[in-house]
Amino acid sequence: MTEFLSDLVSAVIGMSLFEKYFITFLISMLPIIELRGAIPFAAALGLNLPLSFLICVIGNCIPVPFIVLFGRTIVNKLKQTRVLGWFGRMMEKKVSTNKEKVLKYQKLGLMLFVGIPLPGTGAWTGSVIASFLDLKVKNAFLPTFLGVVLAGIIMLTLSFFGIQLWESIPA
């Protein structure tokens, strides 16, 4: 992911400010990368971090209702394909591994699962879990949104201190 972000940063250096924010917004919508990658990307570009945070939260939350509604169907279809079958099986395993935690703590569990920025967690996986648990969008969206905000705060803090640390290194 670091190499991808580095290449992307190199490609967007000459872009306008609006284009940089738009690319950041799009990155926050991507599975796996999500807001966890988009905020450090924005920091690497030198964008305004509070504005980037807001843009990334919105971008990361846009797919949530669609994933909650269609996640189980999509995962089941993916499992049946040769090319992406591995991804469907991986998602199903991730769901089965984590759904007990979400069931035990319910909405708080979903929020914490989405909010703790570890590999394999996030709005996409949390929304797929909600889909497999047959949660309605209205019951899954708020905890997922709050989890995205929590993850965003954590990534914003890490990005800020990462920038401070980087700038304090003598040239």
Residue frames as a rotation matrix with the C-alpha (Angstrom) as fourth column:
MET 1
0.572 0.820 0.000 0.00
0.820 -0.572 0.000 0.00
0.000 0.000 -1.000 0.00
THR 2
0.327 -0.527 -0.785 2.91
0.241 -0.756 0.608 2.36
-0.914 -0.388 -0.120 0.74
GLU 3
-0.730 -0.619 0.291 4.25
0.398 -0.038 0.917 1.97
-0.556 0.785 0.274 -2.80
PHE 4
-0.134 0.789 0.600 0.78
0.966 -0.030 0.255 2.59
0.219 0.614 -0.758 -4.24
LEU 5
0.737 0.442 -0.511 0.38
0.595 -0.783 0.181 5.75
-0.320 -0.438 -0.840 -2.17
SER 6
-0.093 -0.869 -0.486 3.87
0.212 -0.494 0.843 6.93
-0.973 -0.025 0.230 -3.11
ASP 7
-0.746 -0.129 0.653 3.14
0.648 0.087 0.757 6.47
-0.154 0.988 0.019 -6.83
LEU 8
0.239 0.937 0.256 -0.19
0.941 -0.289 0.176 8.21
0.239 0.199 -0.951 -6.42
VAL 9
0.533 -0.126 -0.836 1.39
0.409 -0.827 0.386 11.14
-0.740 -0.548 -0.389 -4.58
SER 10
-0.575 -0.816 -0.057 3.92
0.284 -0.265 0.921 11.51
-0.767 0.513 0.384 -7.41
ALA 11
-0.553 0.419 0.720 1.12
0.818 0.112 0.564 11.49
0.156 0.901 -0.405 -9.98
VAL 12
0.451 0.892 0.044 -0.97
0.854 -0.445 0.268 14.13
0.259 -0.083 -0.962 -8.22
ILE 13
-0.282 -0.637 -0.717 1.76
0.797 -0.572 0.195 16.64
-0.534 -0.516 0.669 -7.36
GLY 14
-0.979 -0.187 0.084 0.81
0.199 -0.765 0.612 18.86
-0.051 0.616 0.786 -10.34
MET 15
-0.282 0.952 0.118 -2.93
0.805 0.167 0.570 18.63
0.522 0.256 -0.813 -9.77
SER 16
-0.269 0.313 0.911 -5.11
-0.316 -0.922 0.223 21.47
0.910 -0.228 0.347 -8.54
LEU 17
-0.855 -0.021 0.518 -6.17
-0.518 0.040 -0.854 21.61
-0.003 -0.999 -0.045 -4.90
PHE 18
0.147 0.986 0.074 -9.70
-0.949 0.162 -0.270 20.53
-0.279 -0.030 0.960 -5.82
GLU 19
0.425 -0.030 -0.905 -8.36
-0.563 0.774 -0.290 17.51
0.709 0.632 0.312 -7.74
LYS 20
-0.672 -0.727 -0.143 -6.19
-0.288 0.433 -0.854 16.49
0.683 -0.532 -0.501 -4.77
TYR 21
-0.612 0.537 0.581 -9.18
-0.686 0.006 -0.728 16.59
-0.395 -0.843 0.364 -2.42
PHE 22
0.416 0.808 -0.418 -11.28
-0.909 0.358 -0.213 14.69
-0.023 0.469 0.883 -4.97
ILE 23
-0.017 -0.521 -0.853 -8.63
-0.380 0.793 -0.477 11.93
0.925 0.316 -0.212 -5.29
THR 24
-0.905 -0.289 0.313 -8.51
-0.371 0.178 -0.911 11.75
0.208 -0.941 -0.268 -1.48
PHE 25
-0.132 0.957 0.258 -12.31
-0.900 -0.007 -0.435 11.41
-0.414 -0.290 0.863 -1.43
LEU 26
0.501 0.311 -0.807 -12.18
-0.732 0.650 -0.204 8.58
0.461 0.693 0.554 -3.99
ILE 27
-0.489 -0.751 -0.444 -9.43
-0.300 0.623 -0.722 6.75
0.819 -0.220 -0.530 -2.09
SER 28
-0.771 0.214 0.599 -11.56
-0.611 0.011 -0.791 6.87
-0.176 -0.977 0.122 1.06
MET 29
0.304 0.948 -0.093 -14.29
-0.923 0.268 -0.276 4.99
-0.237 0.170 0.957 -0.81
LEU 30
0.000 -0.379 -0.925 -12.01
-0.676 0.682 -0.280 2.10
0.737 0.625 -0.256 -1.83
PRO 31
0.959 0.267 -0.097 -12.26
-0.127 0.707 0.696 -1.23
0.254 -0.655 0.712 -0.01
ILE 32
0.470 -0.775 -0.422 -9.28
0.850 0.526 -0.019 -2.16
0.236 -0.350 0.907 2.16
ILE 33
-0.562 -0.730 0.389 -7.67
0.602 -0.684 -0.413 1.31
0.567 0.002 0.824 1.85
GLU 34
0.402 0.887 -0.229 -10.69
0.839 -0.257 0.479 3.35
0.366 -0.385 -0.847 2.96
LEU 35
0.894 0.016 0.448 -10.22
-0.129 -0.948 0.291 6.36
0.429 -0.318 -0.845 5.22
ARG 36
0.790 -0.612 0.035 -7.27
0.199 0.311 0.929 4.60
-0.580 -0.727 0.367 6.90
GLY 37
-0.106 -0.830 0.548 -5.20
0.924 0.122 0.363 5.17
-0.368 0.545 0.753 3.79
ALA 38
0.325 0.331 0.886 -6.86
0.758 -0.652 -0.035 8.34
0.566 0.682 -0.463 2.54
ILE 39
0.995 0.057 -0.082 -6.03
0.096 -0.763 0.639 10.48
-0.026 -0.644 -0.765 5.58
PRO 40
0.251 -0.965 -0.072 -2.28
0.324 0.014 0.946 9.69
-0.912 -0.260 0.316 5.51
PHE 41
-0.115 -0.212 0.970 -2.43
0.993 0.007 0.120 10.27
-0.032 0.977 0.210 1.74
ALA 42
0.730 0.455 0.510 -3.94
0.467 -0.877 0.113 13.73
0.499 0.156 -0.853 2.33
ALA 43
0.832 -0.489 -0.263 -1.27
0.044 -0.415 0.909 14.41
-0.553 -0.768 -0.323 4.96
ALA 44
-0.045 -0.888 0.457 1.44
0.711 0.293 0.639 13.40
-0.702 0.354 0.618 2.49
LEU 45
0.024 0.129 0.991 0.01
0.913 -0.408 0.031 15.89
0.408 0.904 -0.128 0.00
GLY 46
-0.899 -0.387 -0.203 0.03
0.437 -0.777 -0.453 18.63
0.018 -0.496 0.868 2.61
LEU 47
-0.270 0.886 0.378 -3.74
0.219 -0.326 0.920 19.05
0.938 0.331 -0.106 2.50
ASN 48
-0.387 0.270 0.881 -5.69
-0.817 -0.543 -0.193 20.62
0.426 -0.795 0.431 5.35
LEU 49
-0.944 -0.108 -0.312 -6.16
0.000 0.946 -0.326 17.70
0.331 -0.307 -0.892 7.76
PRO 50
-0.624 0.780 0.041 -9.51
-0.064 0.001 -0.998 18.71
-0.779 -0.626 0.049 9.35
LEU 51
0.078 0.647 -0.759 -11.04
-0.906 -0.271 -0.324 19.25
-0.415 0.713 0.565 5.88
SER 52
-0.491 -0.343 -0.800 -9.49
-0.683 0.723 0.109 16.00
0.541 0.600 -0.589 4.65
PHE 53
-0.969 0.176 0.174 -10.95
-0.019 0.647 -0.762 14.23
-0.247 -0.741 -0.624 7.68
LEU 54
-0.180 0.967 -0.181 -14.45
-0.430 -0.243 -0.870 15.47
-0.885 -0.079 0.459 6.81
ILE 55
0.087 0.151 -0.985 -14.06
-0.996 0.040 -0.082 14.54
0.027 0.988 0.154 3.14
CYS 56
-0.738 -0.469 -0.485 -12.74
-0.473 0.872 -0.125 11.07
0.482 0.138 -0.865 4.03
VAL 57
-0.781 0.537 0.318 -15.53
-0.085 0.413 -0.907 10.34
-0.618 -0.736 -0.277 6.53
ILE 58
0.167 0.876 -0.453 -18.14
-0.694 -0.222 -0.685 11.22
-0.701 0.429 0.570 3.91
GLY 59
-0.033 -0.252 -0.967 -16.38
-0.947 0.318 -0.050 9.21
0.320 0.914 -0.249 1.21
ASN 60
-0.919 -0.384 -0.092 -15.92
-0.328 0.871 -0.366 6.17
0.221 -0.306 -0.926 3.45
CYS 61
-0.630 0.732 0.259 -19.59
-0.104 0.251 -0.962 6.20
-0.769 -0.634 -0.082 4.49
ILE 62
-0.207 0.586 -0.784 -21.16
-0.945 -0.328 0.004 6.51
-0.254 0.741 0.621 1.02
PRO 63
-0.494 0.018 -0.869 -20.82
-0.535 0.782 0.320 2.78
0.685 0.623 -0.377 0.17
VAL 64
-0.930 -0.014 0.368 -22.11
-0.334 0.452 -0.827 1.61
-0.155 -0.892 -0.424 3.58
PRO 65
-0.059 0.978 0.199 -25.88
-0.690 0.104 -0.716 1.40
-0.722 -0.179 0.669 2.85
PHE 66
0.408 0.181 -0.895 -25.25
-0.874 0.359 -0.326 -0.42
0.262 0.916 0.305 -0.44
ILE 67
-0.588 -0.689 -0.424 -22.91
-0.486 0.720 -0.496 -2.92
0.647 -0.085 -0.758 1.19
VAL 68
-0.746 0.387 0.542 -25.35
-0.451 0.306 -0.838 -3.57
-0.490 -0.870 -0.054 4.03
LEU 69
0.264 0.944 -0.196 -28.13
-0.778 0.088 -0.622 -4.17
-0.570 0.317 0.758 1.51
PHE 70
0.831 0.100 -0.548 -26.18
-0.515 0.511 -0.688 -6.27
0.211 0.854 0.476 -1.02
GLY 71
-0.014 -0.962 0.273 -23.05
-0.999 0.023 0.030 -7.48
-0.035 -0.272 -0.962 0.82
ARG 72
-0.088 0.014 0.996 -24.14
-0.363 0.931 -0.045 -11.07
-0.928 -0.365 -0.077 1.39
THR 73
0.850 0.466 0.245 -25.32
0.076 0.351 -0.933 -11.45
-0.521 0.812 0.263 -2.20
ILE 74
0.701 -0.640 -0.314 -22.08
-0.654 -0.402 -0.641 -10.00
0.284 0.654 -0.701 -3.58
VAL 75
-0.208 -0.797 0.567 -19.86
-0.913 0.366 0.179 -12.18
-0.350 -0.481 -0.804 -1.35
ASN 76
0.181 0.348 0.920 -21.82
-0.076 0.938 -0.339 -15.29
-0.981 -0.009 0.196 -2.38
LYS 77
0.987 0.157 -0.045 -21.49
-0.043 -0.011 -0.999 -14.36
-0.157 0.988 -0.005 -6.08
LEU 78
0.378 -0.920 -0.103 -17.77
-0.912 -0.351 -0.213 -13.68
0.159 0.174 -0.972 -5.69
LYS 79
-0.109 -0.406 0.908 -17.23
-0.631 0.734 0.252 -17.11
-0.768 -0.545 -0.336 -4.13
GLN 80
0.566 0.456 0.687 -18.64
0.185 0.742 -0.644 -18.69
-0.803 0.492 0.336 -7.29
THR 81
0.926 -0.256 -0.278 -16.15
-0.361 -0.379 -0.852 -17.01
0.112 0.889 -0.443 -9.64
ARG 82
0.639 -0.759 -0.124 -12.70
0.721 0.647 -0.248 -18.29
0.268 0.069 0.961 -10.55
VAL 83
-0.061 -0.737 0.673 -10.95
0.389 -0.639 -0.664 -14.95
0.919 0.221 0.326 -10.48
LEU 84
-0.369 -0.036 0.929 -12.42
-0.596 -0.758 -0.266 -13.45
0.713 -0.652 0.258 -7.28
GLY 85
0.502 0.584 -0.639 -13.51
0.046 0.719 0.693 -16.60
0.864 -0.377 0.334 -5.47
TRP 86
-0.281 -0.717 -0.638 -10.59
0.775 0.222 -0.591 -16.24
0.566 -0.660 0.494 -3.05
PHE 87
-0.873 -0.026 0.488 -11.78
-0.158 -0.930 -0.332 -12.75
0.462 -0.367 0.807 -2.11
GLY 88
0.102 0.991 0.081 -15.34
-0.604 -0.003 0.797 -13.96
0.791 -0.131 0.598 -1.48
ARG 89
0.452 -0.004 -0.892 -14.07
0.468 0.852 0.234 -16.80
0.759 -0.523 0.387 0.71
MET 90
-0.649 -0.745 -0.154 -11.77
0.573 -0.345 -0.743 -14.42
0.501 -0.570 0.651 2.58
MET 91
-0.608 0.499 0.618 -14.66
-0.548 -0.827 0.128 -12.03
0.574 -0.261 0.776 3.26
GLU 92
0.461 0.818 -0.345 -16.88
-0.305 0.510 0.804 -14.88
0.834 -0.265 0.485 4.43
LYS 93
0.071 -0.531 -0.844 -14.12
0.761 0.576 -0.299 -16.08
0.645 -0.621 0.445 6.77
LYS 94
-0.865 -0.387 0.321 -13.64
0.150 -0.808 -0.569 -12.53
0.479 -0.444 0.757 8.08
VAL 95
-0.135 0.909 0.395 -17.39
-0.678 -0.375 0.632 -12.31
0.722 -0.182 0.667 8.73
SER 96
0.601 0.420 -0.680 -17.56
0.095 0.808 0.582 -15.66
0.794 -0.414 0.445 10.51
THR 97
-0.292 -0.808 -0.511 -14.50
0.740 0.148 -0.656 -14.81
0.606 -0.570 0.555 12.61
ASN 98
-0.963 -0.233 0.139 -15.84
0.131 -0.848 -0.513 -11.44
0.237 -0.475 0.847 13.76
LYS 99
-0.263 0.935 0.238 -19.61
-0.167 -0.287 0.943 -11.74
0.950 0.208 0.232 13.81
GLU 100
0.191 0.310 -0.931 -19.66
0.805 0.494 0.330 -13.18
0.562 -0.812 -0.155 17.35
LYS 101
-0.700 -0.505 -0.504 -17.89
0.699 -0.629 -0.341 -10.05
-0.145 -0.591 0.794 18.64
VAL 102
-0.865 0.429 0.259 -20.41
-0.247 -0.815 0.525 -7.87
0.436 0.390 0.811 16.86
LEU 103
0.029 0.923 -0.384 -23.34
0.141 0.377 0.916 -9.95
0.990 -0.080 -0.119 18.12
LYS 104
-0.120 -0.143 -0.983 -22.01
0.946 0.285 -0.157 -9.92
0.303 -0.948 0.101 21.70
TYR 105
-0.627 -0.226 -0.745 -21.60
0.549 -0.807 -0.217 -6.15
-0.553 -0.545 0.631 21.89
GLN 106
0.341 0.880 0.331 -24.22
0.827 -0.114 -0.550 -5.33
-0.446 0.461 -0.767 19.21
LYS 107
0.895 0.073 0.439 -24.04
0.334 -0.762 -0.554 -1.75
0.294 0.643 -0.707 17.94
LEU 108
0.708 -0.701 0.088 -21.06
-0.577 -0.502 0.645 -0.93
-0.408 -0.507 -0.759 20.16
GLY 109
0.174 -0.633 0.755 -19.30
0.232 0.771 0.593 -4.02
-0.957 0.072 0.281 18.78
LEU 110
0.525 0.079 0.848 -19.93
0.849 0.020 -0.527 -2.94
-0.058 0.997 -0.056 15.19
MET 111
0.971 -0.161 0.176 -18.71
-0.143 -0.984 -0.110 0.58
0.191 0.081 -0.978 15.97
LEU 112
0.467 -0.845 0.261 -15.50
-0.526 -0.028 0.850 -0.68
-0.711 -0.534 -0.457 17.62
PHE 113
0.257 -0.351 0.900 -14.88
0.599 0.789 0.136 -3.21
-0.758 0.505 0.413 14.86
VAL 114
0.678 0.055 0.733 -15.10
0.679 -0.427 -0.597 -0.47
0.281 0.902 -0.327 12.24
GLY 115
0.958 -0.136 0.254 -13.31
-0.192 -0.958 0.211 2.11
0.215 -0.251 -0.944 14.40
ILE 116
0.483 -0.844 0.236 -10.15
-0.199 0.156 0.968 0.30
-0.853 -0.514 -0.092 15.38
PRO 117
0.690 -0.170 -0.704 -7.85
-0.723 -0.207 -0.659 0.73
-0.034 0.964 -0.265 12.37
LEU 118
-0.170 -0.681 0.713 -6.42
-0.398 0.709 0.582 -2.77
-0.901 -0.185 -0.391 12.07
PRO 119
-0.823 -0.150 -0.549 -5.98
-0.569 0.240 0.787 -4.79
0.014 0.959 -0.283 8.88
GLY 120
-0.803 0.536 -0.260 -9.26
0.357 0.782 0.511 -6.33
0.477 0.318 -0.819 7.76
THR 121
-0.215 0.768 -0.604 -11.49
0.823 -0.190 -0.535 -4.03
-0.525 -0.612 -0.591 9.75
GLY 122
-0.965 -0.100 -0.242 -13.30
-0.014 -0.904 0.428 -0.96
-0.262 0.416 0.871 8.50
ALA 123
-0.299 0.915 -0.269 -16.58
-0.714 -0.402 -0.574 0.24
-0.633 0.020 0.774 7.06
TRP 124
-0.156 0.235 -0.959 -16.57
-0.877 0.413 0.244 -2.24
0.454 0.880 0.141 4.18
THR 125
-0.733 -0.163 -0.660 -16.00
0.040 0.959 -0.282 -5.34
0.679 -0.234 -0.696 6.32
GLY 126
-0.902 0.430 -0.037 -18.26
-0.015 -0.117 -0.993 -4.04
-0.431 -0.895 0.111 9.08
SER 127
-0.224 0.845 -0.486 -21.01
-0.908 -0.362 -0.211 -3.45
-0.354 0.394 0.848 6.53
VAL 128
-0.308 0.072 -0.949 -20.59
-0.552 0.799 0.240 -6.97
0.775 0.598 -0.206 5.11
ILE 129
-0.949 -0.023 -0.314 -20.85
0.236 0.606 -0.759 -8.36
0.207 -0.795 -0.570 8.66
ALA 130
-0.627 0.768 -0.128 -24.02
-0.423 -0.474 -0.772 -6.28
-0.654 -0.430 0.623 9.17
SER 131
-0.162 0.541 -0.825 -25.36
-0.963 0.096 0.252 -7.70
0.216 0.835 0.506 5.91
PHE 132
-0.549 -0.123 -0.827 -24.69
-0.130 0.990 -0.061 -11.28
0.826 0.074 -0.559 7.00
LEU 133
-0.933 0.226 -0.279 -26.37
0.322 0.183 -0.929 -10.54
-0.159 -0.957 -0.244 10.33
ASP 134
-0.273 0.869 0.413 -29.42
0.834 -0.001 0.552 -9.25
0.480 0.495 -0.724 8.43
LEU 135
-0.379 0.112 -0.918 -29.19
0.602 -0.724 -0.337 -5.84
-0.703 -0.680 0.207 10.07
LYS 136
0.644 0.608 0.465 -31.26
0.764 -0.469 -0.444 -3.13
-0.052 0.641 -0.766 8.47
VAL 137
-0.083 -0.690 0.719 -29.42
0.653 -0.582 -0.484 -0.12
0.753 0.429 0.499 7.07
LYS 138
0.424 0.315 0.849 -30.99
-0.288 -0.842 0.456 2.13
0.859 -0.438 -0.266 9.72
ASN 139
0.992 -0.058 0.113 -29.55
-0.088 0.324 0.942 -0.11
-0.091 -0.944 0.316 12.48
ALA 140
0.474 -0.862 0.178 -26.11
0.857 0.498 0.130 -0.55
-0.201 0.091 0.975 10.89
PHE 141
0.406 -0.347 0.845 -25.39
0.543 -0.653 -0.529 2.93
0.735 0.673 -0.077 9.55
LEU 142
0.807 -0.067 0.587 -24.98
-0.400 -0.793 0.460 4.91
0.435 -0.606 -0.666 12.79
PRO 143
0.764 -0.586 0.271 -22.55
-0.021 0.396 0.918 2.47
-0.645 -0.707 0.290 14.48
THR 144
0.358 -0.644 0.676 -20.62
0.926 0.335 -0.171 2.17
-0.117 0.688 0.716 11.21
PHE 145
0.566 -0.096 0.819 -20.53
0.270 -0.917 -0.294 5.95
0.779 0.388 -0.493 10.82
LEU 146
0.885 -0.224 0.408 -19.33
-0.466 -0.441 0.767 6.40
0.009 -0.869 -0.495 14.41
GLY 147
0.614 -0.686 0.390 -16.68
0.436 0.707 0.556 3.73
-0.658 -0.171 0.734 13.82
VAL 148
0.364 -0.452 0.814 -15.49
0.839 -0.219 -0.497 5.57
0.403 0.865 0.299 10.71
VAL 149
0.734 -0.075 0.674 -15.29
-0.223 -0.965 0.135 8.79
0.641 -0.250 -0.726 12.75
LEU 150
0.847 -0.436 0.304 -13.30
-0.225 0.225 0.948 6.97
-0.482 -0.871 0.092 15.46
ALA 151
0.415 -0.708 0.571 -10.92
0.821 0.561 0.100 5.48
-0.391 0.428 0.815 12.88
GLY 152
0.501 -0.170 0.849 -10.62
0.542 -0.703 -0.460 8.91
0.675 0.691 -0.260 11.27
ILE 153
0.888 -0.170 0.428 -9.69
-0.416 -0.694 0.588 10.53
0.197 -0.700 -0.687 14.58
ILE 154
0.652 -0.673 0.349 -7.06
0.167 0.576 0.800 7.87
-0.740 -0.463 0.488 15.20
MET 155
0.278 -0.551 0.787 -5.62
0.958 0.223 -0.182 8.21
-0.076 0.804 0.589 11.69
LEU 156
0.716 0.022 0.698 -5.76
0.193 -0.967 -0.168 12.00
0.671 0.255 -0.696 11.87
THR 157
0.882 -0.389 0.266 -3.81
-0.390 -0.286 0.875 11.92
-0.265 -0.876 -0.404 15.14
LEU 158
0.429 -0.743 0.513 -1.25
0.503 0.669 0.548 9.44
-0.750 0.023 0.661 13.79
SER 159
0.402 -0.239 0.884 -0.86
0.860 -0.232 -0.454 11.46
0.314 0.943 0.112 10.59
PHE 160
0.880 -0.039 0.473 -0.42
-0.135 -0.976 0.172 14.72
0.455 -0.215 -0.864 12.50
PHE 161
0.706 -0.641 0.301 2.23
-0.370 0.028 0.929 13.28
-0.604 -0.767 -0.218 14.80
GLY 162
0.422 -0.541 0.727 3.86
0.761 0.648 0.041 11.48
-0.493 0.536 0.685 11.88
ILE 163
0.617 -0.157 0.771 4.21
0.488 -0.692 -0.532 14.83
0.617 0.705 -0.350 10.08
GLN 164
0.877 -0.283 0.387 5.60
-0.466 -0.694 0.548 16.45
0.114 -0.662 -0.741 13.25
LEU 165
0.581 -0.673 0.458 8.11
0.094 0.614 0.784 13.62
-0.808 -0.412 0.420 13.65
TRP 166
0.432 -0.375 0.820 9.13
0.898 0.259 -0.355 13.78
-0.079 0.890 0.449 9.98
GLU 167
0.712 -0.102 0.695 9.61
0.183 -0.929 -0.323 17.54
0.678 0.357 -0.642 10.12
SER 168
0.870 -0.383 0.311 11.71
-0.451 -0.363 0.815 17.29
-0.199 -0.849 -0.489 13.27
ILE 169
0.582 -0.693 0.426 14.30
0.649 0.711 0.271 15.04
-0.491 0.119 0.863 11.58
PRO 170
0.211 -0.555 -0.805 17.29
-0.308 -0.819 0.484 17.18
-0.928 0.146 -0.343 10.60
ALA 171
0.953 0.212 -0.215 17.96
-0.247 0.137 -0.959 17.33
-0.174 0.968 0.183 6.87
